Amino acid sequence: MKNNSLSLVKKLVLTAALSALTIILGTTPLGMIPLGAASLTILHIPVIIATCLVGLWSGVFVGSTFGILSLILAATRPTGALDPLFVNPLVSVLPRILFAVVAWGLWKLLNMIPKLPRVVASGVTAFASTIAHTLMVIGCLYIFQGGAVKVAMGGTGYWVLIGSLLPQASMEAAAATIITVVVFLGIFVSTKRKSKISNIED
């Protein structure tokens, strides 16, 4: 499915649906996948899907929804030592917008490779942009709340914190890759079926 094959109405509906999905995931346990001692977040996945299926503006809108939701949850339901720091929109909203831009750039770049299946491009985009998302969130934390982060984490530096979060970030990237690929495979199969039905009717 190409971005320009969608009408404006369908793009708006899809963007609204993915924004609503982000809110549902963020306000219910559905947004976290329990995995032993850790939980993997999948809140960023609708941003990737919006960016790939609709375009940059859609990804930025859904990413902004994700960021604003993070800010609200940090202010009303903080659960970790770093959560109160996400009340700052430069920490909660900005990296989620930048994340959408990075995902869009990767998606466009990969689609310039001849004969690369869109399903493969979507998987690579999901994995790489998820890792970038973690780096940007932690980066914004240190740029805008560096002193508070060190106090909350006992003097932990940027790269030490990244190293400690890398295993979880890698698992989140793998989960994002699987879910995004499944979504694109579903779209591919659906499009193929509609094409066959159309040919029969013709």
Disulfide bonds with the S-S distance in Angstrom:
none
